[in-house]
Amino acid sequence: MRVRRWKALCLVVAWSSLAAVAGPASPAAAARSTDDMGQDVSTAVYVVDSYWRTHWSRFFTGKYVPPAVYGGYRRGVTKPPLCGGRRLGYDNAWYCIEDDYIAWDLDLMAQGYRIGDAWVYLVVAHEWGHAVQARLRDSLVMSTYELQADCLAGAVLYGAAADGVLRFERGDLEEIAEIHRRLGDETSWTDVTDHGTAAQRTSSFNRGARYGVRGCLP
Ligand SMILES: [Zn+2]
């Protein structure tokens, strides 16, 4: 409900809804501030959690339990949280398996947000994807761990749009492509810790967008 009221929502232009959504300039096209970012982050958490809460039993057994959301920290202001007794680093976003929470560096969030608001949705959906992986039995978790999280992010964000919870806006697709360009590894996936090249990340995200959660499972 909250989400529908916020017009700036969005991520990814759905191939089928581009025409329907294209129209007058949206609030998202206007200058964005850190306040907007905070609101987008809250919306992203709400959207992603709602998707999994609503659809979990369609895909998996057991009860859906969301990860905790630690939220942001910033160099010179707040230290990164501890994860399994070790402090997380700056300039990254995380899902901490040991303590089951997601967290992110606010400077990293702000940096990506300059590309567009799609950034925060991608970050939250990707890290939440890791939390989902942690809840699955081993046979459902792929060795291409990071690419599977990208796939789950695509599945959730497009799924939320199909549910009518998230609205797509013009320009989001370009933002996603740009984000993957900046985040991709320089070499192809070879190891479980690799994220994959920009093309591999985009391709995984698109697989989730097209085929949903089941398209992300082995
Ligand atoms: Zn990841």
py3Dmol code that shows the C-alpha trace and the ligand (Angstrom):
import py3Dmol

protein = """\
ATOM      1  CA  MET A   1       0.000   0.000   0.000  1.00  0.00           C
ATOM      2  CA  ARG A   2       2.760   2.330   0.989  1.00  0.00           C
ATOM      3  CA  VAL A   3       4.587   1.409  -2.095  1.00  0.00           C
ATOM      4  CA  ARG A   4       1.814   2.283  -4.472  1.00  0.00           C
ATOM      5  CA  ARG A   5       1.619   5.765  -3.062  1.00  0.00           C
ATOM      6  CA  TRP A   6       5.270   6.427  -3.781  1.00  0.00           C
ATOM      7  CA  LYS A   7       5.387   7.237  -7.417  1.00  0.00           C
ATOM      8  CA  ALA A   8       9.139   7.124  -7.668  1.00  0.00           C
ATOM      9  CA  LEU A   9       9.215   3.413  -7.411  1.00  0.00           C
ATOM     10  CA  CYS A  10      10.552   1.455 -10.049  1.00  0.00           C
ATOM     11  CA  LEU A  11      13.112  -0.716 -11.379  1.00  0.00           C
ATOM     12  CA  VAL A  12      13.651  -2.097 -14.747  1.00  0.00           C
ATOM     13  CA  VAL A  13      11.425  -1.350 -17.649  1.00  0.00           C
ATOM     14  CA  ALA A  14       9.396  -4.462 -18.191  1.00  0.00           C
ATOM     15  CA  TRP A  15       9.508  -5.300 -21.865  1.00  0.00           C
ATOM     16  CA  SER A  16       5.752  -5.613 -21.913  1.00  0.00           C
ATOM     17  CA  SER A  17       4.877  -2.555 -19.884  1.00  0.00           C
ATOM     18  CA  LEU A  18       7.216   0.017 -21.339  1.00  0.00           C
ATOM     19  CA  ALA A  19       4.569   1.606 -23.493  1.00  0.00           C
ATOM     20  CA  ALA A  20       2.008   1.641 -20.741  1.00  0.00           C
ATOM     21  CA  VAL A  21       4.340   3.260 -18.287  1.00  0.00           C
ATOM     22  CA  ALA A  22       5.972   5.799 -20.584  1.00  0.00           C
ATOM     23  CA  GLY A  23       4.342   9.132 -19.999  1.00  0.00           C
ATOM     24  CA  PRO A  24       4.963  12.416 -18.272  1.00  0.00           C
ATOM     25  CA  ALA A  25       8.286  12.832 -16.531  1.00  0.00           C
ATOM     26  CA  SER A  26       8.213  10.931 -13.293  1.00  0.00           C
ATOM     27  CA  PRO A  27       9.547  12.117  -9.955  1.00  0.00           C
ATOM     28  CA  ALA A  28      12.413   9.699 -10.423  1.00  0.00           C
ATOM     29  CA  ALA A  29      13.606  11.718 -13.376  1.00  0.00           C
ATOM     30  CA  ALA A  30      14.060  14.779 -11.190  1.00  0.00           C
ATOM     31  CA  ALA A  31      17.121  15.450  -9.108  1.00  0.00           C
ATOM     32  CA  ARG A  32      17.547  12.917  -6.373  1.00  0.00           C
ATOM     33  CA  SER A  33      18.613  13.620  -2.830  1.00  0.00           C
ATOM     34  CA  THR A  34      19.842  11.454   0.012  1.00  0.00           C
ATOM     35  CA  ASP A  35      16.351  11.685   1.532  1.00  0.00           C
ATOM     36  CA  ASP A  36      15.001  10.163  -1.659  1.00  0.00           C
ATOM     37  CA  MET A  37      17.602   7.451  -1.392  1.00  0.00           C
ATOM     38  CA  GLY A  38      16.560   6.599   2.156  1.00  0.00           C
ATOM     39  CA  GLN A  39      12.987   6.309   1.016  1.00  0.00           C
ATOM     40  CA  ASP A  40      13.935   4.176  -1.979  1.00  0.00           C
ATOM     41  CA  VAL A  41      15.920   1.863   0.275  1.00  0.00           C
ATOM     42  CA  SER A  42      12.946   1.465   2.614  1.00  0.00           C
ATOM     43  CA  THR A  43      10.704   0.815  -0.350  1.00  0.00           C
ATOM     44  CA  ALA A  44      13.127  -1.737  -1.775  1.00  0.00           C
ATOM     45  CA  VAL A  45      13.254  -3.624   1.532  1.00  0.00           C
ATOM     46  CA  TYR A  46       9.467  -3.592   1.712  1.00  0.00           C
ATOM     47  CA  VAL A  47       9.029  -4.750  -1.887  1.00  0.00           C
ATOM     48  CA  VAL A  48      11.581  -7.565  -1.719  1.00  0.00           C
ATOM     49  CA  ASP A  49      10.428  -8.849   1.664  1.00  0.00           C
ATOM     50  CA  SER A  50       6.782  -8.736   0.529  1.00  0.00           C
ATOM     51  CA  TYR A  51       7.565 -10.709  -2.579  1.00  0.00           C
ATOM     52  CA  TRP A  52       9.266 -13.516  -0.689  1.00  0.00           C
ATOM     53  CA  ARG A  53       6.658 -13.504   2.067  1.00  0.00           C
ATOM     54  CA  THR A  54       3.835 -13.769  -0.449  1.00  0.00           C
ATOM     55  CA  HIS A  55       5.370 -16.337  -2.784  1.00  0.00           C
ATOM     56  CA  TRP A  56       7.709 -18.429  -0.657  1.00  0.00           C
ATOM     57  CA  SER A  57       5.384 -21.414  -0.345  1.00  0.00           C
ATOM     58  CA  ARG A  58       4.973 -21.590  -4.129  1.00  0.00           C
ATOM     59  CA  PHE A  59       8.647 -22.475  -4.452  1.00  0.00           C
ATOM     60  CA  PHE A  60       9.901 -23.858  -1.182  1.00  0.00           C
ATOM     61  CA  THR A  61       8.835 -25.820   1.850  1.00  0.00           C
ATOM     62  CA  GLY A  62       9.014 -24.440   5.362  1.00  0.00           C
ATOM     63  CA  LYS A  63       8.036 -21.069   6.691  1.00  0.00           C
ATOM     64  CA  TYR A  64       9.491 -17.877   5.265  1.00  0.00           C
ATOM     65  CA  VAL A  65      11.711 -16.091   7.757  1.00  0.00           C
ATOM     66  CA  PRO A  66      13.202 -12.814   6.526  1.00  0.00           C
ATOM     67  CA  PRO A  67      16.780 -11.834   7.305  1.00  0.00           C
ATOM     68  CA  ALA A  68      17.318  -8.928   9.681  1.00  0.00           C
ATOM     69  CA  VAL A  69      18.037  -5.603   8.018  1.00  0.00           C
ATOM     70  CA  TYR A  70      20.969  -3.922   9.723  1.00  0.00           C
ATOM     71  CA  GLY A  71      20.893  -1.149   7.147  1.00  0.00           C
ATOM     72  CA  GLY A  72      23.602   1.368   6.348  1.00  0.00           C
ATOM     73  CA  TYR A  73      26.898   2.462   7.859  1.00  0.00           C
ATOM     74  CA  ARG A  74      29.268   5.181   6.768  1.00  0.00           C
ATOM     75  CA  ARG A  75      32.995   5.789   7.017  1.00  0.00           C
ATOM     76  CA  GLY A  76      33.773   8.320   9.742  1.00  0.00           C
ATOM     77  CA  VAL A  77      30.269   8.033  11.194  1.00  0.00           C
ATOM     78  CA  THR A  78      29.413   4.429  11.987  1.00  0.00           C
ATOM     79  CA  LYS A  79      31.594   1.352  11.814  1.00  0.00           C
ATOM     80  CA  PRO A  80      30.490  -1.608   9.734  1.00  0.00           C
ATOM     81  CA  PRO A  81      28.739  -4.248  11.850  1.00  0.00           C
ATOM     82  CA  LEU A  82      30.348  -7.439  13.059  1.00  0.00           C
ATOM     83  CA  CYS A  83      29.589 -10.608  11.158  1.00  0.00           C
ATOM     84  CA  GLY A  84      30.444 -13.830  12.934  1.00  0.00           C
ATOM     85  CA  GLY A  85      32.740 -11.774  15.174  1.00  0.00           C
ATOM     86  CA  ARG A  86      34.600 -10.114  12.266  1.00  0.00           C
ATOM     87  CA  ARG A  87      33.928  -6.590  11.108  1.00  0.00           C
ATOM     88  CA  LEU A  88      32.584  -6.167   7.585  1.00  0.00           C
ATOM     89  CA  GLY A  89      34.385  -3.841   5.189  1.00  0.00           C
ATOM     90  CA  TYR A  90      33.505  -0.518   3.609  1.00  0.00           C
ATOM     91  CA  ASP A  91      32.546   0.011  -0.023  1.00  0.00           C
ATOM     92  CA  ASN A  92      30.342  -3.014  -0.276  1.00  0.00           C
ATOM     93  CA  ALA A  93      26.920  -4.421   0.490  1.00  0.00           C
ATOM     94  CA  TRP A  94      26.569  -7.668   2.393  1.00  0.00           C
ATOM     95  CA  TYR A  95      24.475 -10.536   3.488  1.00  0.00           C
ATOM     96  CA  CYS A  96      26.038 -11.897   6.689  1.00  0.00           C
ATOM     97  CA  ILE A  97      25.326 -15.608   6.810  1.00  0.00           C
ATOM     98  CA  GLU A  98      26.539 -16.125  10.390  1.00  0.00           C
ATOM     99  CA  ASP A  99      24.219 -13.519  11.870  1.00  0.00           C
ATOM    100  CA  ASP A 100      21.576 -13.520   9.123  1.00  0.00           C
ATOM    101  CA  TYR A 101      21.320  -9.841   8.244  1.00  0.00           C
ATOM    102  CA  ILE A 102      21.910  -7.553   5.288  1.00  0.00           C
ATOM    103  CA  ALA A 103      23.881  -4.312   5.487  1.00  0.00           C
ATOM    104  CA  TRP A 104      25.508  -1.814   3.149  1.00  0.00           C
ATOM    105  CA  ASP A 105      27.952   1.055   3.039  1.00  0.00           C
ATOM    106  CA  LEU A 106      25.902   4.235   2.601  1.00  0.00           C
ATOM    107  CA  ASP A 107      28.615   5.845   0.476  1.00  0.00           C
ATOM    108  CA  LEU A 108      28.489   2.917  -1.920  1.00  0.00           C
ATOM    109  CA  MET A 109      24.700   3.165  -1.970  1.00  0.00           C
ATOM    110  CA  ALA A 110      24.892   6.896  -2.731  1.00  0.00           C
ATOM    111  CA  GLN A 111      27.481   6.367  -5.429  1.00  0.00           C
ATOM    112  CA  GLY A 112      25.320   3.840  -7.258  1.00  0.00           C
ATOM    113  CA  TYR A 113      22.228   5.959  -6.700  1.00  0.00           C
ATOM    114  CA  ARG A 114      23.740   8.596  -8.936  1.00  0.00           C
ATOM    115  CA  ILE A 115      23.280   6.172 -11.821  1.00  0.00           C
ATOM    116  CA  GLY A 116      19.641   5.841 -10.880  1.00  0.00           C
ATOM    117  CA  ASP A 117      17.217   4.639  -8.257  1.00  0.00           C
ATOM    118  CA  ALA A 118      17.217   1.130  -9.748  1.00  0.00           C
ATOM    119  CA  TRP A 119      20.526   0.680  -7.940  1.00  0.00           C
ATOM    120  CA  VAL A 120      19.096   0.362  -4.440  1.00  0.00           C
ATOM    121  CA  TYR A 121      16.494  -2.140  -5.598  1.00  0.00           C
ATOM    122  CA  LEU A 122      19.174  -4.258  -7.212  1.00  0.00           C
ATOM    123  CA  VAL A 123      21.415  -4.175  -4.157  1.00  0.00           C
ATOM    124  CA  VAL A 124      18.655  -5.094  -1.715  1.00  0.00           C
ATOM    125  CA  ALA A 125      17.187  -7.793  -3.974  1.00  0.00           C
ATOM    126  CA  HIS A 126      20.638  -9.306  -4.593  1.00  0.00           C
ATOM    127  CA  GLU A 127      21.642  -9.449  -0.931  1.00  0.00           C
ATOM    128  CA  TRP A 128      18.213 -10.798  -0.005  1.00  0.00           C
ATOM    129  CA  GLY A 129      18.839 -13.439  -2.663  1.00  0.00           C
ATOM    130  CA  HIS A 130      21.867 -14.561  -0.646  1.00  0.00           C
ATOM    131  CA  ALA A 131      19.671 -14.770   2.454  1.00  0.00           C
ATOM    132  CA  VAL A 132      17.297 -16.993   0.493  1.00  0.00           C
ATOM    133  CA  GLN A 133      20.194 -19.194  -0.653  1.00  0.00           C
ATOM    134  CA  ALA A 134      21.197 -19.609   2.991  1.00  0.00           C
ATOM    135  CA  ARG A 135      17.728 -21.006   3.702  1.00  0.00           C
ATOM    136  CA  LEU A 136      17.790 -23.595   0.930  1.00  0.00           C
ATOM    137  CA  ARG A 137      19.154 -27.084   0.998  1.00  0.00           C
ATOM    138  CA  ASP A 138      22.518 -27.445  -0.709  1.00  0.00           C
ATOM    139  CA  SER A 139      21.168 -29.070  -3.845  1.00  0.00           C
ATOM    140  CA  LEU A 140      19.226 -25.903  -4.672  1.00  0.00           C
ATOM    141  CA  VAL A 141      22.172 -23.547  -4.258  1.00  0.00           C
ATOM    142  CA  MET A 142      24.313 -23.198  -7.346  1.00  0.00           C
ATOM    143  CA  SER A 143      28.100 -22.900  -7.339  1.00  0.00           C
ATOM    144  CA  THR A 144      27.595 -19.749  -9.395  1.00  0.00           C
ATOM    145  CA  TYR A 145      26.494 -18.276  -6.107  1.00  0.00           C
ATOM    146  CA  GLU A 146      26.649 -14.619  -7.109  1.00  0.00           C
ATOM    147  CA  LEU A 147      24.991 -15.136 -10.472  1.00  0.00           C
ATOM    148  CA  GLN A 148      22.186 -17.067  -8.794  1.00  0.00           C
ATOM    149  CA  ALA A 149      21.659 -14.060  -6.483  1.00  0.00           C
ATOM    150  CA  ASP A 150      21.473 -11.802  -9.560  1.00  0.00           C
ATOM    151  CA  CYS A 151      18.923 -14.177 -11.050  1.00  0.00           C
ATOM    152  CA  LEU A 152      16.833 -14.132  -7.863  1.00  0.00           C
ATOM    153  CA  ALA A 153      16.999 -10.323  -7.886  1.00  0.00           C
ATOM    154  CA  GLY A 154      15.545 -10.302 -11.402  1.00  0.00           C
ATOM    155  CA  ALA A 155      12.861 -12.802 -10.415  1.00  0.00           C
ATOM    156  CA  VAL A 156      11.790 -10.801  -7.379  1.00  0.00           C
ATOM    157  CA  LEU A 157      11.753  -7.356  -8.955  1.00  0.00           C
ATOM    158  CA  TYR A 158       9.884  -8.486 -12.053  1.00  0.00           C
ATOM    159  CA  GLY A 159       7.663 -10.639  -9.878  1.00  0.00           C
ATOM    160  CA  ALA A 160       6.824  -7.638  -7.699  1.00  0.00           C
ATOM    161  CA  ALA A 161       5.972  -5.697 -10.839  1.00  0.00           C
ATOM    162  CA  ALA A 162       3.710  -8.514 -11.999  1.00  0.00           C
ATOM    163  CA  ASP A 163       2.022  -8.358  -8.592  1.00  0.00           C
ATOM    164  CA  GLY A 164       1.466  -4.641  -9.107  1.00  0.00           C
ATOM    165  CA  VAL A 165       3.619  -3.760  -6.104  1.00  0.00           C
ATOM    166  CA  LEU A 166       6.410  -2.149  -8.097  1.00  0.00           C
ATOM    167  CA  ARG A 167       6.102   0.179 -11.046  1.00  0.00           C
ATOM    168  CA  PHE A 168       8.562   0.208 -13.866  1.00  0.00           C
ATOM    169  CA  GLU A 169       9.769   3.435 -15.340  1.00  0.00           C
ATOM    170  CA  ARG A 170      11.400   4.403 -18.552  1.00  0.00           C
ATOM    171  CA  GLY A 171      15.165   4.427 -18.254  1.00  0.00           C
ATOM    172  CA  ASP A 172      15.396   1.711 -15.640  1.00  0.00           C
ATOM    173  CA  LEU A 173      16.607  -0.882 -18.105  1.00  0.00           C
ATOM    174  CA  GLU A 174      19.475   1.362 -19.127  1.00  0.00           C
ATOM    175  CA  GLU A 175      20.282   1.909 -15.463  1.00  0.00           C
ATOM    176  CA  ILE A 176      20.451  -1.833 -14.859  1.00  0.00           C
ATOM    177  CA  ALA A 177      22.715  -2.363 -17.842  1.00  0.00           C
ATOM    178  CA  GLU A 178      24.966   0.464 -16.660  1.00  0.00           C
ATOM    179  CA  ILE A 179      25.057  -0.931 -13.131  1.00  0.00           C
ATOM    180  CA  HIS A 180      26.026  -4.392 -14.375  1.00  0.00           C
ATOM    181  CA  ARG A 181      28.667  -2.810 -16.597  1.00  0.00           C
ATOM    182  CA  ARG A 182      30.222  -1.207 -13.558  1.00  0.00           C
ATOM    183  CA  LEU A 183      29.863  -4.199 -11.263  1.00  0.00           C
ATOM    184  CA  GLY A 184      30.930  -7.004 -13.562  1.00  0.00           C
ATOM    185  CA  ASP A 185      34.240  -8.810 -13.153  1.00  0.00           C
ATOM    186  CA  GLU A 186      36.770  -8.411 -15.930  1.00  0.00           C
ATOM    187  CA  THR A 187      37.035 -12.142 -16.428  1.00  0.00           C
ATOM    188  CA  SER A 188      34.412 -14.832 -16.827  1.00  0.00           C
ATOM    189  CA  TRP A 189      33.082 -16.833 -13.933  1.00  0.00           C
ATOM    190  CA  THR A 190      35.503 -19.571 -12.843  1.00  0.00           C
ATOM    191  CA  ASP A 191      35.257 -19.669  -9.082  1.00  0.00           C
ATOM    192  CA  VAL A 192      32.523 -19.668  -6.444  1.00  0.00           C
ATOM    193  CA  THR A 193      33.561 -16.229  -5.198  1.00  0.00           C
ATOM    194  CA  ASP A 194      33.384 -14.666  -8.696  1.00  0.00           C
ATOM    195  CA  HIS A 195      30.515 -12.389  -9.593  1.00  0.00           C
ATOM    196  CA  GLY A 196      30.835 -12.936 -13.330  1.00  0.00           C
ATOM    197  CA  THR A 197      31.270 -10.459 -16.159  1.00  0.00           C
ATOM    198  CA  ALA A 198      28.774  -7.709 -16.846  1.00  0.00           C
ATOM    199  CA  ALA A 199      27.275  -9.820 -19.642  1.00  0.00           C
ATOM    200  CA  GLN A 200      26.951 -12.845 -17.343  1.00  0.00           C
ATOM    201  CA  ARG A 201      25.356 -10.748 -14.601  1.00  0.00           C
ATOM    202  CA  THR A 202      22.886  -9.171 -16.985  1.00  0.00           C
ATOM    203  CA  SER A 203      22.085 -12.526 -18.490  1.00  0.00           C
ATOM    204  CA  SER A 204      21.425 -14.047 -15.042  1.00  0.00           C
ATOM    205  CA  PHE A 205      19.277 -11.114 -13.982  1.00  0.00           C
ATOM    206  CA  ASN A 206      17.296 -11.429 -17.204  1.00  0.00           C
ATOM    207  CA  ARG A 207      16.805 -15.157 -16.717  1.00  0.00           C
ATOM    208  CA  GLY A 208      15.189 -14.463 -13.368  1.00  0.00           C
ATOM    209  CA  ALA A 209      13.126 -11.661 -14.859  1.00  0.00           C
ATOM    210  CA  ARG A 210      11.854 -13.929 -17.599  1.00  0.00           C
ATOM    211  CA  TYR A 211      11.455 -17.294 -15.883  1.00  0.00           C
ATOM    212  CA  GLY A 212      11.004 -16.301 -12.253  1.00  0.00           C
ATOM    213  CA  VAL A 213      12.403 -18.002  -9.163  1.00  0.00           C
ATOM    214  CA  ARG A 214      12.211 -21.497 -10.706  1.00  0.00           C
ATOM    215  CA  GLY A 215      14.400 -20.256 -13.549  1.00  0.00           C
ATOM    216  CA  CYS A 216      17.114 -19.550 -10.963  1.00  0.00           C
ATOM    217  CA  LEU A 217      17.184 -23.043  -9.464  1.00  0.00           C
ATOM    218  CA  PRO A 218      19.309 -25.944 -10.729  1.00  0.00           C
TER     219      PRO A 218
END
"""
ligand_1 = """\
1
ZN
Zn 26.506 -11.203 -3.821
"""
view = py3Dmol.view(width=600, height=400)
view.addModel(protein, "pdb")
view.setStyle({"model": 0}, {"cartoon": {"style": "trace"}})
view.addModel(ligand_1, "xyz")
view.setStyle({"model": 1}, {"stick": {}})
view.zoomTo()
view.show()
